[in-house]
Amino acid sequence: MEYTIDLPTTQPVLTLRELLESQWLVPRKVRHFLRVRKNVQINGEAALFHQEVGPGDRITLRLEEGDYNYQPVVAGNAAAIRPLYEDDHLIVVDKPAGIKTHPNQPKETGTLFNDLAAYLKQKDQQPYVVHRLDKETSGAILFAKNPLVLPILGRLLEEKQIYRRYQAVVEGPITKDLTITKKIGRDRHDRRKRVIDERGGQVAVTHINVSAHTQKESRIFCVLDTGRTHQIRVHLASIGHPIVGDPLYNRRQSGDRLQLHAYQLILKHPFTEQRLELTAAPGLW
């Protein structure tokens, strides 16, 4: 597969080797193959790794089968995919509630990843998981469309440069904005669940912004500084405001689904540096 990337006007001058290794995070093995096979071009000309590249330069990479490993999955229903944004390198889709993000076994079907594999197969492309949403959660979710961009997106996620804003409807009145900083660990009695564990848990930070509230329930937005499993659900339950319809953390289990939705996703495109601001509307309200 061949990929052509035009470096943005903000690109600092680097050697090709520095660009591939430090900025694009291309693995050493793949960099070796690109070099010995002469599978890199700069502005249409065969490139040497010590050459400098900068703003406006066009970089073309040819990746061959076997350069990266890919675990194939069973293709699902392409028509089920609702793209919010798509280009040659990444895709953001609107995930329905009640479907898993990805399979846990090679032959498992019925997940969003299976459907996306079918959708991208029509374009001779493949999906790669960047992050996940709980089965019960709906909304915007990001996937890579090639192995070249995958580690860069992973780094952006790790460095908190991908902004994710969630909607939730919770039990009872939350009358003011707040931040929850309780540590989260595994539940020793139920492997599906997480619990507040201030001694042995992982740091978790959830910012809450109140949109509206009544005595019965509140509509809120949540922004995460960390990405622990079930973080929003555990944090809200811990302050006495479990999410409506939560089958694990709300004993009342009111509502027909978990009222948690990944409403907004904002990131800077890894190659073009274009700001992508994507909303999975209308969401919960």
C-alpha positions as CSV (number, residue, x, y, z in Angstrom):
1,M,0.0,0.0,0.0
2,E,1.3,3.5,-0.9
3,Y,0.7,6.6,1.2
4,T,1.4,10.2,0.2
5,I,1.6,12.9,2.8
6,D,2.1,16.6,2.2
7,L,4.0,18.1,5.2
8,P,2.1,21.1,6.6
9,T,3.4,24.7,6.7
10,T,4.2,24.3,10.4
11,Q,6.5,21.3,9.8
12,P,10.0,21.8,11.3
13,V,13.0,20.9,9.1
14,L,14.2,17.4,10.0
15,T,16.1,14.7,8.3
16,L,13.9,12.0,6.8
17,R,15.2,9.6,9.4
18,E,14.1,11.9,12.2
19,L,10.7,12.4,10.6
20,L,10.1,8.7,10.4
21,E,11.5,7.7,13.8
22,S,10.7,10.6,16.1
23,Q,7.6,12.3,14.6
24,W,5.8,9.5,12.8
25,L,7.0,6.7,15.2
26,V,7.7,4.2,12.4
27,P,9.1,1.0,14.0
28,R,12.8,0.3,13.4
29,K,12.1,-2.9,11.4
30,V,9.8,-1.0,9.0
31,R,12.2,1.9,8.7
32,H,14.9,-0.7,7.7
33,F,12.6,-2.2,5.0
34,L,11.7,1.3,3.7
35,R,15.4,2.2,3.4
36,V,16.8,-1.0,1.8
37,R,13.9,-1.4,-0.6
38,K,14.1,2.4,-1.5
39,N,10.4,2.7,-0.7
40,V,10.4,6.3,0.3
41,Q,10.2,9.3,-2.1
42,I,10.5,13.0,-1.4
43,N,8.6,15.1,-4.0
44,G,8.6,12.2,-6.4
45,E,12.3,11.4,-6.2
46,A,14.0,8.4,-4.5
47,A,15.0,9.6,-1.0
48,L,18.0,9.1,1.2
49,F,17.4,9.0,5.0
50,H,19.9,11.8,5.7
51,Q,18.0,14.2,3.4
52,E,16.2,17.1,5.0
53,V,12.4,17.6,4.7
54,G,10.3,20.6,5.6
55,P,7.1,22.5,5.0
56,G,5.3,21.6,1.8
57,D,7.4,18.5,1.0
58,R,5.5,15.5,-0.3
59,I,6.5,12.2,1.3
60,T,5.5,9.0,-0.4
61,L,5.9,5.7,1.5
62,R,5.3,2.2,0.0
63,L,4.5,-0.4,2.6
64,E,4.6,-4.0,1.6
65,E,2.7,-7.0,2.9
66,G,4.4,-8.3,6.0
67,D,5.9,-4.9,7.0
68,Y,3.2,-4.8,9.7
69,N,1.2,-7.6,11.2
70,Y,-2.6,-7.5,11.0
71,Q,-5.0,-9.8,12.7
72,P,-7.9,-10.3,10.3
73,V,-11.5,-10.3,11.6
74,V,-14.8,-11.6,10.3
75,A,-16.5,-8.9,8.1
76,G,-19.8,-7.7,9.5
77,N,-22.5,-5.3,8.1
78,A,-20.9,-2.4,6.3
79,A,-24.3,-0.6,6.1
80,A,-24.3,-0.2,9.9
81,I,-21.4,2.2,9.9
82,R,-22.2,5.9,10.4
83,P,-19.0,7.9,9.6
84,L,-18.6,11.4,11.2
85,Y,-15.3,12.0,9.5
86,E,-13.1,10.0,7.2
87,D,-9.9,10.4,5.2
88,D,-7.1,8.1,3.9
89,H,-5.6,7.7,7.4
90,L,-8.4,7.7,10.1
91,I,-12.1,7.4,10.5
92,V,-14.5,8.6,13.3
93,V,-17.8,6.8,13.5
94,D,-21.0,7.1,15.6
95,K,-21.2,3.9,17.7
96,P,-24.7,2.7,18.6
97,A,-25.4,1.7,22.2
98,G,-25.5,-2.1,22.9
99,I,-22.6,-3.2,20.6
100,K,-19.0,-4.0,21.6
101,T,-16.2,-1.9,20.2
102,H,-14.1,-4.9,19.1
103,P,-14.0,-8.7,19.3
104,N,-12.0,-10.5,22.0
105,Q,-11.7,-13.7,20.0
106,P,-10.5,-14.0,16.3
107,K,-13.8,-15.4,15.0
108,E,-16.1,-13.3,17.2
109,T,-18.7,-11.3,15.3
110,G,-21.3,-8.7,16.0
111,T,-19.0,-5.9,17.1
112,L,-18.5,-2.4,15.7
113,F,-15.0,-3.5,14.5
114,N,-16.5,-6.3,12.4
115,D,-18.9,-3.8,10.7
116,L,-16.1,-1.3,10.1
117,A,-13.9,-4.1,8.6
118,A,-16.7,-4.7,6.1
119,Y,-17.1,-1.0,5.4
120,L,-13.4,-0.5,4.8
121,K,-12.9,-3.7,2.8
122,Q,-14.9,-2.0,0.1
123,K,-12.1,0.5,-0.1
124,D,-9.2,-2.0,0.3
125,Q,-8.5,-0.7,3.7
126,Q,-8.4,-2.1,7.2
127,P,-9.4,-0.7,10.7
128,Y,-7.1,-0.5,13.7
129,V,-8.3,0.1,17.2
130,V,-7.2,3.4,18.9
131,H,-9.5,3.5,21.9
132,R,-12.7,1.9,23.0
133,L,-16.2,2.7,24.3
134,D,-18.1,0.4,26.7
135,K,-20.7,-1.8,25.0
136,E,-23.5,0.2,26.5
137,T,-22.0,3.6,25.6
138,S,-22.8,5.3,22.3
139,G,-21.1,8.1,20.3
140,A,-18.0,9.2,18.6
141,I,-15.1,6.7,18.4
142,L,-11.8,7.0,16.5
143,F,-10.1,4.2,14.5
144,A,-6.9,4.2,12.4
145,K,-7.2,3.1,8.8
146,N,-3.5,2.1,8.4
147,P,-0.6,1.1,10.6
148,L,1.3,4.2,9.8
149,V,-1.0,6.5,11.7
150,L,-1.8,4.1,14.5
151,P,1.1,4.8,16.9
152,I,0.8,8.6,16.4
153,L,-2.8,8.5,17.4
154,G,-1.9,6.3,20.4
155,R,0.7,9.0,21.4
156,L,-1.9,11.8,21.1
157,L,-4.3,9.8,23.3
158,E,-1.6,9.1,25.9
159,E,-0.5,12.8,25.9
160,K,-4.1,13.9,26.4
161,Q,-4.2,15.7,23.0
162,I,-7.4,14.0,22.0
163,Y,-10.3,15.8,23.7
164,R,-13.4,13.7,24.5
165,R,-16.6,15.1,25.9
166,Y,-19.4,12.9,27.1
167,Q,-23.1,13.4,27.8
168,A,-24.7,11.6,30.7
169,V,-28.1,11.6,32.5
170,V,-27.7,10.7,36.2
171,E,-30.0,10.1,39.2
172,G,-30.7,13.1,41.4
173,P,-29.7,16.7,41.3
174,I,-26.1,17.8,40.7
175,T,-26.4,21.6,41.2
176,K,-22.8,22.8,40.4
177,D,-19.8,21.8,38.4
178,L,-17.2,19.6,40.1
179,T,-14.1,17.4,39.6
180,I,-13.9,13.8,40.9
181,T,-10.4,12.6,41.6
182,K,-11.0,9.2,43.3
183,K,-8.7,6.4,42.4
184,I,-10.2,3.4,40.6
185,G,-9.2,-0.3,40.9
186,R,-10.6,-3.7,40.1
187,D,-13.5,-5.3,42.0
188,R,-12.2,-8.5,43.6
189,H,-15.7,-10.0,43.7
190,D,-16.9,-9.2,40.2
191,R,-14.4,-9.1,37.3
192,R,-16.8,-7.1,35.2
193,K,-16.7,-4.1,37.6
194,R,-14.4,-1.5,38.9
195,V,-14.5,0.1,42.4
196,I,-13.1,3.2,44.2
197,D,-9.7,2.1,45.7
198,E,-7.8,5.0,47.2
199,R,-5.0,2.8,48.4
200,G,-4.2,0.6,45.4
201,G,-6.2,2.1,42.5
202,Q,-5.1,4.1,39.5
203,V,-5.3,7.8,39.4
204,A,-8.6,8.9,37.7
205,V,-9.8,12.5,37.1
206,T,-13.3,13.3,35.8
207,H,-14.6,16.9,35.2
208,I,-18.3,17.4,35.5
209,N,-20.2,20.3,33.9
210,V,-23.9,20.6,34.7
211,S,-26.2,21.4,31.7
212,A,-29.6,21.1,33.6
213,H,-31.0,19.4,36.7
214,T,-34.2,18.6,38.5
215,Q,-34.8,16.8,41.8
216,K,-35.1,13.6,39.9
217,E,-32.2,13.7,37.5
218,S,-29.4,15.8,36.0
219,R,-28.0,16.3,32.5
220,I,-24.3,16.7,32.6
221,F,-21.2,16.8,30.4
222,C,-18.0,14.8,31.4
223,V,-14.4,15.4,30.3
224,L,-11.7,12.9,31.3
225,D,-8.1,13.6,32.2
226,T,-7.5,9.8,32.4
227,G,-9.1,6.9,30.6
228,R,-9.8,4.2,33.2
229,T,-12.2,1.4,32.5
230,H,-15.8,2.5,33.5
231,Q,-14.3,5.7,34.9
232,I,-17.3,8.0,34.4
233,R,-19.7,5.3,35.6
234,V,-17.7,4.5,38.7
235,H,-17.0,8.1,39.6
236,L,-20.7,9.2,39.3
237,A,-22.0,6.2,41.3
238,S,-19.4,7.0,44.0
239,I,-20.9,10.4,44.7
240,G,-24.5,9.1,44.8
241,H,-25.4,10.0,41.2
242,P,-25.3,6.8,39.2
243,I,-26.0,7.0,35.5
244,V,-29.6,6.3,34.5
245,G,-29.9,2.8,33.0
246,D,-26.5,1.6,34.2
247,P,-26.8,-2.2,34.6
248,L,-23.6,-2.5,36.7
249,Y,-23.5,0.6,39.0
250,N,-27.1,1.7,39.3
251,R,-29.3,-0.6,41.5
252,R,-32.5,1.0,40.2
253,Q,-31.5,0.2,36.6
254,S,-34.1,2.7,35.4
255,G,-34.2,3.6,31.7
256,D,-33.9,1.4,28.6
257,R,-30.2,1.9,28.1
258,L,-27.1,3.4,29.8
259,Q,-27.5,7.2,29.4
260,L,-23.9,7.8,28.5
261,H,-22.8,9.2,25.1
262,A,-19.5,10.2,23.6
263,Y,-20.7,13.5,22.3
264,Q,-17.7,15.3,21.0
265,L,-14.2,14.4,19.9
266,I,-11.5,17.0,19.0
267,L,-8.0,16.4,17.8
268,K,-5.3,17.8,15.5
269,H,-4.8,15.6,12.5
270,P,-1.4,13.8,12.8
271,F,-0.3,14.6,9.3
272,T,-2.1,17.7,8.1
273,E,-2.4,19.4,11.6
274,Q,-6.0,20.3,10.7
275,R,-8.2,20.7,13.8
276,L,-11.0,18.1,13.6
277,E,-14.0,18.9,15.8
278,L,-16.5,16.1,15.5
279,T,-19.9,15.8,17.2
280,A,-22.1,12.7,17.4
281,A,-25.4,14.6,17.5
282,P,-28.1,14.8,18.7
283,G,-26.9,12.6,21.5
284,L,-29.0,12.2,24.6
285,W,-30.7,15.6,24.4
